[in-house]
Amino acid sequence: MTAVAQDVLPIFILILFGWALVRLKILAAEIGDGLGDFVFKVAVPLLLLRTIANADFDGASPFRLWIAYFTGVFVAWAVGHLVATRVFKRDQRLGVLAGVSSAFANNVFIGLPLVERTVGPEGIVAMSILLAIHLPLMMIAGVLAMERAEQKSGGRKAESIAAVLRQVGMNLIRNPLIIGLAGGILLQIVGTPVPAMIDGVVAQVAGMAAPAALISLGMTLNKYGMAGNVKIAGSISLLKLGLMPAVVWLASTMLGLSPQWTAALVLTSSVPTGINAWLIASRFGVGQGLAASVITLSTAAGVVTVSLWALLLL
């Protein structure tokens, strides 16, 4: 238990530290936004590029990994949608947002640092393989589902599927994470070693990713809060922190993934809801309060639930 606490608690202490910096007016909230931009646009892409470029995949197939993780995504999303629409009687748009919030883990800002500390390099390789398709699939699915819900609910006129795919596709092409992943894959294919001096600089910048990501997330959490929605937000958080990792663990076990890859997938699926849920809510002008409440509540409760999952796995 002590070893798990030493690995997991610093993750959330850094988040709390970032939150306190803004709450105590030591730093302005805008600094957190800038730090988050550095993490998202520079540090994490370089971490992914270097990890994939130097990884030894040894013929490992990514398909079982993807199937295991997205089985958890599908189940959590479906149950979250049903809970919102059937139990809490919300409309289809809130149902989609509840599903997204139940299944969209904060893989970049919490998942990567957590897996790096607890599983190590092999876990980061698994995370890199996951992130290669996670963001594109989740954003496309979320936006398309919300467009469909808008059409059903008689809200604003929904865009065509082709227009949505074009817009999301252009955003993804410019996404720094996708660029970093593509660069790492290219270097892996070419097989040309990166000069030691350049690799050393990249390693130092990539090493900033984990602490900077956690501090910036904590600073950003000051924007959110519990805007009502306590019961439904609590239910969605329970699905995110409990149901999704349980399904991912079961699928990983049935598919025979290695203990390291299983641990990496389950731990990253157990982390709190990511800000992407709030971004989708903001784009469509619906459910911002619910998304913010789930992010805040799942992050607060995550210190306990993530520790429990780590204790079971490690």
VOBA-1610 file (N, C-alpha, C; in pm, whole numbers, padded with zeros to 5 digits, always signed):
BEGIN
Met+00083-00120+00000Met+00000+00000+00000Met+00087+00126+00000Thr+00198+00121+00077Thr+00287+00237+00085Thr+00348+00268-00051Ala+00390+00163-00124Ala+00450+00183-00256Ala+00350+00244-00353Val+00225+00197-00348Val+00121+00252-00435Val+00098+00398-00402Ala+00091+00430-00274Ala+00069+00568-00232Ala+00181+00659-00281Gln+00304+00609-00277Gln+00418+00688-00323Gln+00413+00714-00473Asp+00347+00625-00547Asp+00336+00644-00692Asp+00215+00729-00730Val+00103+00707-00662Val-00023+00769-00703Val-00046+00905-00637Leu-00021+00917-00507Leu-00053+01041-00437Leu+00020+01163-00493Pro+00148+01152-00533Pro+00213+01271-00590Pro+00141+01325-00713Ile+00075+01237-00789Ile-00002+01283-00906Ile-00106+01385-00862Phe-00183+01350-00761Phe-00292+01436-00716Phe-00243+01551-00628Ile-00129+01532-00562Ile-00070+01643-00486Ile-00028+01755-00580Leu+00027+01719-00696Leu+00065+01820-00793Leu-00058+01892-00850Ile-00167+01817-00871Ile-00292+01881-00914Ile-00340+01979-00807Leu-00338+01934-00681Leu-00379+02021-00569Leu-00288+02142-00559Phe-00159+02122-00583Phe-00063+02232-00579Phe-00098+02338-00683Gly-00127+02294-00804Gly-00166+02388-00909Gly-00294+02461-00875Trp-00391+02387-00820Trp-00518+02449-00778Trp-00493+02555-00672Ala-00406+02525-00575Ala-00379+02618-00466Ala-00306+02743-00514Leu-00219+02728-00615Leu-00148+02844-00667Leu-00243+02952-00715Val-00351+02910-00778Val-00450+03006-00828Val-00545+03048-00716Arg-00590+02953-00636Arg-00685+02983-00529Arg-00628+03083-00429Leu-00496+03070-00400Leu-00431+03161-00306Leu-00377+03287-00373Lys-00407+03301-00502Lys-00368+03419-00580Lys-00216+03436-00589Ile-00144+03326-00583Ile+00000+03331-00604Ile+00030+03349-00753Leu-00046+03279-00836Leu-00036+03293-00981Leu-00175+03316-01039Ala-00180+03382-01152Ala-00307+03405-01220Ala-00350+03280-01294Ala-00481+03261-01309Ala-00534+03143-01378Ala-00486+03137-01522Glu-00462+03256-01583Glu-00417+03258-01722Glu-00281+03191-01739Ile-00199+03192-01634Ile-00070+03125-01642Ile-00090+02974-01658Gly-00192+02922-01591Gly-00225+02780-01607Gly-00261+02747-01750Asp-00333+02838-01816Asp-00368+02816-01957Asp-00242+02811-02042Gly-00148+02904-02016Gly-00025+02904-02092Gly+00059+02779-02067Leu+00064+02736-01941Leu+00137+02614-01909Leu+00073+02494-01975Gly-00060+02493-01977Gly-00131+02384-02045Gly-00102+02381-02194Asp-00090+02499-02255Asp-00055+02505-02397Asp+00084+02447-02421Phe+00177+02479-02332Phe+00313+02425-02346Phe+00312+02272-02337Val+00235+02220-02243Val+00227+02075-02225Val+00167+02009-02349Phe+00055+02065-02395Phe-00020+02004-02504Phe+00050+02020-02638Lys+00113+02135-02660Lys+00170+02165-02791Lys+00318+02129-02804Val+00388+02115-02691Val+00532+02093-02699Val+00576+01969-02621Ala+00555+01969-02490Ala+00614+01866-02404Ala+00560+01726-02432Val+00428+01711-02434Val+00370+01578-02456Val+00395+01528-02598Pro+00380+01612-02703Pro+00415+01563-02837Pro+00560+01514-02847Leu+00654+01584-02782Leu+00793+01538-02785Leu+00810+01409-02706Leu+00736+01395-02596Leu+00741+01271-02519Leu+00692+01154-02604Leu+00580+01173-02674Leu+00527+01067-02758Leu+00622+01036-02874Leu+00676+01141-02937Leu+00768+01121-03049Leu+00889+01039-03004Arg+00949+01078-02893Arg+01070+01010-02846Arg+01039+00867-02801Thr+00925+00848-02734Thr+00888+00715-02685Thr+00869+00618-02801Ile+00793+00659-02902Ile+00766+00570-03015Ile+00891+00548-03098Ala+00971+00653-03117Ala+01093+00640-03197Ala+01190+00540-03136Asn+01195+00537-03001Asn+01292+00451-02933Asn+01234+00319-02885Ala+01104+00296-02907Ala+01038+00177-02853Ala+01076+00052-02932Asp+01076-00060-02862Asp+01096-00190-02926Asp+00962-00263-02924Phe+00888-00255-03035Phe+00755-00314-03039Phe+00759-00465-03053Asp+00870-00518-03104Asp+00892-00663-03111Asp+00772-00735-03173Gly+00718-00680-03281Gly+00608-00743-03352Gly+00476-00740-03280Ala+00464-00659-03175Ala+00339-00654-03097Ala+00227-00594-03181Ser+00111-00658-03179Ser-00004-00607-03253Ser-00084-00512-03165Pro-00122-00396-03220Pro-00198-00300-03139Pro-00347-00334-03128Phe-00396-00426-03210Phe-00541-00444-03221Phe-00605-00496-03092Arg-00540-00591-03025Arg-00597-00641-02900Arg-00600-00530-02795Leu-00497-00446-02794Leu-00493-00333-02701Leu-00609-00239-02727Trp-00628-00203-02854Trp-00738-00113-02889Trp-00874-00174-02856Ile-00891-00302-02886Ile-01019-00368-02858Ile-01049-00367-02709Ala-00947-00398-02628Ala-00967-00403-02483Ala-01008-00267-02429Tyr-00939-00161-02471Tyr-00969-00029-02417Tyr-01105+00022-02465Phe-01129+00010-02594Phe-01253+00067-02647Phe-01377-00016-02614Thr-01358-00139-02569Thr-01471-00212-02511Thr-01518-00140-02385Gly-01423-00097-02303Gly-01457-00019-02184Gly-01523+00113-02220Val-01471+00179-02324Val-01531+00305-02370Val-01676+00284-02412Phe-01700+00181-02491Phe-01835+00156-02543Phe-01933+00128-02429Val-01895+00043-02336Val-01986+00007-02227Val-02014+00129-02138Ala-01909+00202-02098Ala-01927+00318-02011Ala-02011+00426-02080Trp-01986+00448-02208Trp-02061+00549-02284Trp-02209+00509-02291Ala-02236+00383-02325Ala-02375+00339-02338Ala-02449+00348-02205Val-02387+00304-02097Val-02452+00309-01967Val-02471+00453-01921Gly-02371+00538-01944Gly-02384+00679-01909Gly-02500+00746-01982His-02514+00715-02109His-02625+00770-02188His-02759+00723-02131Leu-02769+00596-02100Leu-02894+00541-02046Leu-02926+00600-01908Val-02826+00615-01824Val-02849+00673-01692Val-02904+00815-01705Ala-02845+00895-01794Ala-02890+01033-01810Ala-03030+01042-01867Thr-03060+00961-01969Thr-03189+00972-02038Thr-03302+00895-01970Arg-03272+00780-01912Arg-03377+00697-01853Arg-03395+00723-01703Val-03285+00735-01631Val-03295+00755-01486Val-03320+00901-01451Phe-03243+00992-01512Phe-03256+01134-01478Phe-03342+01212-01578Lys-03398+01143-01678Lys-03494+01201-01771Lys-03440+01323-01845Arg-03312+01321-01879Arg-03256+01431-01957Arg-03274+01402-02106Asp-03258+01507-02189Asp-03278+01488-02332Asp-03160+01417-02396Gln-03171+01391-02527Gln-03070+01315-02597Gln-02934+01384-02598Arg-02935+01517-02604Arg-02807+01588-02605Arg-02733+01571-02473Leu-02805+01583-02362Leu-02742+01558-02232Leu-02702+01411-02219Gly-02778+01322-02284Gly-02742+01181-02283Gly-02608+01157-02350Val-02588+01224-02466Val-02459+01211-02536Val-02346+01265-02449Leu-02368+01382-02389Leu-02264+01441-02306Leu-02233+01354-02185Ala-02337+01293-02127Ala-02314+01202-02014Ala-02233+01081-02058Gly-02263+01030-02177Gly-02186+00917-02229Gly-02041+00954-02252Val-02017+01069-02313Val-01881+01116-02337Val-01807+01132-02204Ser-01873+01193-02106Ser-01810+01218-01976Ser-01780+01087-01902Ser-01859+00984-01929Ser-01837+00854-01865Ser-01719+00779-01926Ala-01681+00815-02048Ala-01585+00733-02124Ala-01460+00807-02170Phe-01455+00938-02158Phe-01343+01016-02212Phe-01245+01045-02098Ala-01144+00960-02083Ala-01047+00974-01974Ala-00946+01085-02004Asn-00894+01143-01898Asn-00792+01246-01911Asn-00656+01178-01930Asn-00638+01117-02046Asn-00519+01035-02071Asn-00390+01116-02080Val-00399+01238-02131Val-00277+01316-02152Val-00227+01378-02023Phe-00314+01447-01949Phe-00270+01523-01833Phe-00254+01439-01707Ile-00330+01328-01696Ile-00318+01242-01577Ile-00273+01101-01615Gly-00329+01045-01722Gly-00298+00907-01759Gly-00150+00884-01787Leu-00090+00969-01869Leu+00052+00954-01901Leu+00142+00962-01778Pro+00128+01068-01694Pro+00213+01072-01574Pro+00190+00953-01481Leu+00066+00910-01468Leu+00035+00798-01379Leu+00101+00669-01430Val+00086+00640-01558Val+00142+00517-01614Val+00295+00523-01612Glu+00350+00641-01638Glu+00496+00655-01635Glu+00552+00623-01497Arg+00484+00668-01392Arg+00532+00645-01255Arg+00509+00501-01210Thr+00395+00442-01247Thr+00357+00314-01190Thr+00398+00193-01275Val+00395+00207-01406Val+00422+00093-01494Val+00560+00104-01558Gly+00599+00225-01598Gly+00730+00244-01657Gly+00729+00250-01808Pro+00845+00234-01872Pro+00857+00252-02018Pro+00762+00165-02099Glu+00742+00038-02059Glu+00653-00048-02137Glu+00509+00003-02132Gly+00473+00061-02019Gly+00340+00121-02008Gly+00325+00242-02097Ile+00432+00322-02111Ile+00426+00438-02199Ile+00413+00395-02344Val+00477+00285-02381Val+00461+00232-02517Val+00314+00198-02541Ala+00251+00130-02445Ala+00109+00097-02459Ala+00025+00224-02469Met+00058+00325-02390Met-00015+00452-02395Met+00001+00519-02531Ser+00121+00513-02586Ser+00146+00574-02717Ser+00062+00507-02825Ile+00054+00374-02820Ile-00028+00300-02916Ile-00175+00339-02900Leu-00219+00354-02777Leu-00359+00393-02751Leu-00386+00534-02802Leu-00297+00627-02769Leu-00320+00766-02806Leu-00316+00789-02956Ala-00256+00695-03029Ala-00250+00709-03174Ala-00389+00717-03236Ile-00488+00653-03173Ile-00624+00658-03229Ile-00727+00709-03129His-00688+00726-03002His-00787+00761-02899His-00852+00896-02926Leu-00771+00999-02939Leu-00827+01133-02958Leu-00908+01144-03087Pro-00855+01096-03202Pro-00938+01106-03323Pro-01071+01033-03311Leu-01071+00910-03262Leu-01195+00834-03252Leu-01294+00898-03155Met-01245+00939-03039Met-01335+00993-02937Met-01394+01127-02980Met-01313+01213-03040Met-01366+01342-03083Met-01465+01327-03198Ile-01432+01241-03295Ile-01524+01219-03406Ile-01655+01159-03356Ala-01645+01057-03270Ala-01767+00993-03218Ala-01849+01090-03136Gly-01783+01169-03052Gly-01856+01264-02968Gly-01928+01371-03049Val-01858+01428-03147Val-01919+01535-03228Val-02032+01479-03315Leu-02010+01363-03377Leu-02115+01304-03460Leu-02238+01267-03377Ala-02216+01211-03258Ala-02329+01174-03171Ala-02406+01298-03128Met-02335+01406-03098Met-02403+01528-03056Met-02479+01591-03173Glu-02421+01586-03292Glu-02492+01636-03410Glu-02621+01557-03432Arg-02614+01426-03416Arg-02732+01341-03431Arg-02837+01374-03325Ala-02792+01397-03203Ala-02885+01432-03095Ala-02950+01567-03120Glu-02874+01662-03174Glu-02931+01793-03209Glu-03044+01776-03311Gln-03021+01690-03408Gln-03122+01666-03511Gln-03248+01605-03451Lys-03229+01508-03360Lys-03344+01440-03298Lys-03423+01534-03208Ser-03352+01622-03137Ser-03419+01707-03039Ser-03480+01832-03100Gly-03457+01852-03230Gly-03515+01967-03297Gly-03447+02097-03264Gly-03320+02089-03221Gly-03243+02209-03193Gly-03195+02272-03322Arg-03076+02332-03316Arg-03024+02395-03437Arg-03003+02289-03545Lys-03003+02333-03669Lys-02989+02240-03780Lys-02853+02171-03773Ala-02856+02040-03776Ala-02732+01962-03765Ala-02653+01970-03895Glu-02520+01970-03881Glu-02434+01968-03997Glu-02432+01828-04057Ser-02397+01820-04185Ser-02387+01690-04249Ser-02268+01613-04192Ile-02274+01480-04205Ile-02164+01397-04156Ile-02034+01434-04227Ala-02043+01458-04357Ala-01923+01493-04433Ala-01860+01622-04381Ala-01945+01722-04348Ala-01893+01849-04298Ala-01828+01832-04162Val-01891+01751-04077Val-01834+01726-03944Val-01700+01655-03955Leu-01695+01550-04038Leu-01570+01476-04054Leu-01460+01564-04111Arg-01497+01651-04203Arg-01398+01741-04262Arg-01343+01837-04157Gln-01432+01894-04077Gln-01389+01990-03976Gln-01303+01923-03869Val-01351+01809-03817Val-01275+01737-03714Val-01143+01688-03771Gly-01146+01639-03896Gly-01024+01590-03959Gly-00918+01699-03971Met-00958+01819-04011Met-00863+01929-04023Met-00806+01967-03887Asn-00891+01965-03784Asn-00843+01995-03649Asn-00742+01891-03603Leu-00768+01764-03635Leu-00678+01657-03592Leu-00545+01663-03665Ile-00547+01699-03794Ile-00423+01709-03870Ile-00330+01813-03808Arg-00389+01919-03754Arg-00309+02024-03690Arg-00282+01997-03542Asn-00339+01888-03489Asn-00325+01859-03346Asn-00181+01821-03313Pro-00118+01888-03216Pro+00022+01858-03182Pro+00046+01713-03140Leu-00052+01652-03071Leu-00035+01513-03029Leu-00025+01421-03151Ile-00110+01444-03250Ile-00107+01363-03371Ile+00024+01384-03446Ile+00071+01508-03450Ile+00198+01538-03516Ile+00313+01466-03445Gly+00313+01469-03311Gly+00417+01401-03236Gly+00416+01251-03258Leu+00295+01193-03257Leu+00283+01049-03283Leu+00331+01015-03423Ala+00291+01095-03521Ala+00332+01068-03660Ala+00483+01079-03674Gly+00544+01178-03608Gly+00689+01192-03613Gly+00761+01073-03553Gly+00709+01023-03441Gly+00768+00905-03379Gly+00757+00782-03466Ile+00641+00765-03529Ile+00622+00651-03620Ile+00718+00659-03738Leu+00735+00781-03793Leu+00826+00799-03906Leu+00969+00763-03867Leu+01014+00809-03750Leu+01149+00777-03703Leu+01165+00628-03677Gln+01057+00565-03626Gln+01060+00420-03601Gln+01075+00345-03733Ile+01004+00389-03837Ile+01011+00322-03967Ile+01147+00342-04032Val+01196+00466-04029Val+01325+00497-04091Val+01439+00426-04018Gly+01428+00422-03885Gly+01529+00353-03806Gly+01660+00429-03791Thr+01661+00556-03825Thr+01781+00637-03812Thr+01789+00694-03671Pro+01896+00669-03596Pro+01905+00721-03460Pro+01913+00873-03458Val+01848+00933-03360Val+01853+01077-03343Val+01988+01114-03282Pro+02055+01219-03334Pro+02183+01261-03275Pro+02173+01281-03125Ala+02277+01241-03053Ala+02272+01239-02906Ala+02239+01376-02847Met+02295+01483-02905Met+02270+01616-02850Met+02123+01654-02863Ile+02067+01630-02981Ile+01925+01663-03004Ile+01837+01576-02915Asp+01870+01446-02907Asp+01790+01356-02825Asp+01795+01398-02678Gly+01910+01447-02634Gly+01921+01492-02496Gly+01831+01611-02467Val+01825+01706-02561Val+01738+01823-02544Val+01591+01781-02545Val+01556+01694-02641Val+01418+01646-02649Val+01380+01573-02520Ala+01471+01494-02467Ala+01444+01420-02343Ala+01417+01514-02227Gln+01492+01624-02219Gln+01471+01719-02110Gln+01335+01788-02121Val+01299+01828-02242Val+01168+01893-02260Val+01056+01793-02233Ala+01071+01669-02285Ala+00970+01567-02262Ala+00956+01536-02114Gly+01066+01545-02040Gly+01061+01519-01897Gly+00979+01620-01819Met+00955+01737-01878Met+00871+01837-01813Met+00723+01805-01826Ala+00689+01714-01916Ala+00548+01692-01950Ala+00463+01655-01829Ala+00509+01558-01751Ala+00426+01508-01642Ala+00398+01612-01535Pro+00502+01671-01470Pro+00471+01769-01365Pro+00399+01893-01417Ala+00439+01940-01535Ala+00374+02060-01589Ala+00227+02032-01622Ala+00197+01913-01674Ala+00060+01878-01707Ala-00028+01877-01582Leu+00022+01818-01475Leu-00057+01807-01352Leu-00079+01943-01287Ile+00024+02026-01282Ile+00010+02159-01222Ile-00087+02244-01304Ser-00074+02238-01437Ser-00163+02318-01522Ser-00307+02271-01509Leu-00327+02139-01495Leu-00463+02089-01475Leu-00522+02143-01346Gly-00443+02140-01238Gly-00493+02193-01112Gly-00529+02339-01122Met-00447+02417-01192Met-00476+02560-01209Met-00605+02579-01290Thr-00625+02493-01388Thr-00744+02504-01474Thr-00870+02467-01399Leu-00861+02376-01302Leu-00980+02332-01229Leu-01050+02446-01155Asn-00979+02556-01131Asn-01042+02670-01066Asn-01153+02730-01150Lys-01151+02704-01281Lys-01256+02755-01369Lys-01386+02679-01350Tyr-01375+02555-01305Tyr-01492+02470-01296Tyr-01550+02476-01156Gly-01623+02378-01118Gly-01686+02375-00988Gly-01805+02282-00995Met-01886+02283-00891Met-02005+02201-00889Met-02125+02289-00918Ala-02161+02298-01045Ala-02273+02383-01088Ala-02403+02305-01079Gly-02440+02266-00957Gly-02558+02180-00943Gly-02528+02042-00998Asn-02627+01973-01044Asn-02609+01843-01111Asn-02536+01741-01024Val-02547+01754-00891Val-02465+01669-00803Val-02500+01522-00821Lys-02627+01488-00826Lys-02666+01347-00835Lys-02624+01285-00967Ile-02655+01351-01078Ile-02619+01294-01207Ile-02467+01298-01227Ala-02402+01405-01180Ala-02256+01412-01191Ala-02191+01302-01109Gly-02246+01273-00991Gly-02192+01164-00909Gly-02209+01029-00976Ser-02324+01009-01041Ser-02348+00882-01110Ser-02253+00864-01227Ile-02233+00971-01305Ile-02143+00964-01420Ile-01999+00943-01373Ser-01959+01010-01266Ser-01824+00994-01213Ser-01801+00850-01167Leu-01903+00788-01108Leu-01891+00649-01064Leu-01869+00557-01183Leu-01940+00582-01292Leu-01920+00502-01413Leu-01779+00519-01466Lys-01733+00645-01469Lys-01599+00673-01522Lys-01489+00609-01438Leu-01500+00622-01308Leu-01393+00577-01219Leu-01402+00429-01182Gly-01523+00371-01196Gly-01542+00233-01155Gly-01574+00137-01268Leu-01682+00165-01340Leu-01727+00072-01444Leu-01627+00061-01559Met-01584+00174-01612Met-01497+00169-01730Met-01367+00090-01704Pro-01291+00120-01597Pro-01170+00040-01574Pro-01198-00107-01548Ala-01313-00138-01486Ala-01347-00278-01462Ala-01368-00353-01593Val-01435-00289-01688Val-01458-00353-01818Val-01327-00365-01895Val-01242-00262-01888Val-01112-00267-01956Val-01028-00379-01897Trp-01030-00395-01766Trp-00953-00504-01704Trp-01004-00640-01751Leu-01136-00657-01753Leu-01193-00785-01796Leu-01157-00813-01942Ala-01171-00713-02029Ala-01140-00733-02171Ala-00991-00761-02191Ser-00905-00689-02119Ser-00760-00711-02132Ser-00721-00851-02089Thr-00785-00898-01982Thr-00756-01032-01932Thr-00802-01138-02031Met-00921-01122-02084Met-00975-01219-02179Met-00894-01222-02308Leu-00838-01108-02347Leu-00760-01100-02471Leu-00613-01137-02451Gly-00575-01164-02328Gly-00440-01211-02300Gly-00332-01106-02313Leu-00361-00980-02282Leu-00258-00878-02286Leu-00157-00900-02173Ser-00038-00851-02191Ser+00066-00866-02088Ser+00025-00790-01962Pro+00079-00829-01847Pro+00046-00758-01722Pro+00076-00608-01730Gln+00187-00572-01798Gln+00224-00431-01807Gln+00124-00354-01892Trp+00086-00410-02006Trp-00011-00342-02091Trp-00148-00338-02024Thr-00186-00446-01957Thr-00314-00446-01885Thr-00316-00338-01778Ala-00208-00330-01701Ala-00201-00228-01596Ala-00209-00088-01655Ala-00138-00064-01766Ala-00138+00067-01829Ala-00278+00105-01876Leu-00346+00012-01941Leu-00481+00040-01993Leu-00580+00064-01882Val-00577-00023-01780Val-00674-00010-01671Val-00650+00119-01593Leu-00525+00151-01566Leu-00496+00272-01489Leu-00535+00397-01566Thr-00503+00403-01695Thr-00541+00524-01769Thr-00691+00533-01789Ser-00761+00418-01794Ser-00907+00423-01804Ser-00971+00461-01671Ser-00895+00450-01561Ser-00951+00480-01429Ser-00936+00625-01389Val-00863+00704-01469Val-00839+00843-01430Val-00964+00927-01456Pro-00971+01047-01396Pro-01091+01131-01409Pro-01123+01170-01553Thr-01243+01224-01569Thr-01290+01271-01698Thr-01204+01386-01749Gly-01173+01385-01878Gly-01089+01489-01937Gly-01169+01611-01978Ile-01097+01720-02004Ile-01162+01847-02038Ile-01227+01842-02176Asn-01199+01736-02254Asn-01261+01726-02387Asn-01412+01720-02377Ala-01464+01661-02268Ala-01609+01657-02249Ala-01664+01799-02239Trp-01593+01884-02167Trp-01637+02023-02153Trp-01625+02098-02286Leu-01521+02066-02364Leu-01503+02131-02494Leu-01619+02098-02588Ile-01662+01972-02588Ile-01777+01932-02671Ile-01903+02002-02623Ala-01921+02009-02490Ala-02038+02078-02435Ala-02038+02225-02476Ser-01922+02288-02470Ser-01913+02431-02505Ser-01940+02453-02653Arg-01892+02363-02737Arg-01914+02379-02881Arg-02062+02379-02915Phe-02138+02292-02849Phe-02280+02280-02880Phe-02370+02361-02786Gly-02310+02428-02688Gly-02387+02514-02599Gly-02487+02439-02513Val-02451+02319-02470Val-02541+02240-02387Val-02461+02158-02287Gly-02507+02159-02161Gly-02449+02071-02061Gly-02313+02113-02006Gln-02279+02244-02021Gln-02149+02285-01968Gln-02140+02263-01817Gly-02250+02291-01747Gly-02250+02271-01602Gly-02229+02127-01563Leu-02294+02036-01636Leu-02279+01894-01607Leu-02136+01849-01634Ala-02080+01888-01749Ala-01942+01849-01781Ala-01845+01901-01677Ala-01860+02028-01638Ala-01771+02086-01538Ala-01784+02014-01404Ser-01906+01980-01366Ser-01929+01911-01238Ser-01864+01773-01239Val-01877+01700-01350Val-01818+01566-01358Val-01665+01575-01353Ile-01607+01672-01423Ile-01461+01688-01422Ile-01413+01715-01279Thr-01480+01808-01210Thr-01439+01843-01075Thr-01457+01727-00979Leu-01574+01663-00983Leu-01604+01556-00888Leu-01518+01433-00914Ser-01501+01395-01041Ser-01420+01276-01071Ser-01273+01299-01036Thr-01225+01424-01051Thr-01087+01453-01013Thr-01069+01446-00863Ala-01167+01498-00788Ala-01158+01492-00642Ala-01165+01349-00591Ala-01255+01269-00648Ala-01271+01130-00603Ala-01161+01040-00658Gly-01096+01083-00766Gly-00996+00999-00832Gly-00879+00963-00745Val-00844+01048-00649Val-00731+01018-00562Val-00753+00888-00487Val-00878+00857-00455Val-00909+00732-00384Val-00923+00616-00482Thr-01003+00636-00587Thr-01031+00525-00678Thr-00910+00483-00759Val-00830+00578-00805Val-00710+00543-00881Val-00613+00467-00792Ser-00602+00508-00666Ser-00516+00436-00572Ser-00563+00292-00553Leu-00694+00273-00546Leu-00747+00137-00531Leu-00716+00051-00653Trp-00733+00108-00773Trp-00701+00031-00894Trp-00552-00001-00900Ala-00468+00095-00863Ala-00324+00070-00863Ala-00289-00040-00762Leu-00355-00040-00647Leu-00330-00142-00545Leu-00368-00280-00595Leu-00476-00290-00672Leu-00521-00418-00726Leu-00430-00469-00836Leu-00370-00377-00912Leu-00295-00415-01032Leu-00146-00434-01008Leu-00090-00361-00914Leu+00055-00356-00901Leu+00106-00430-00779
//
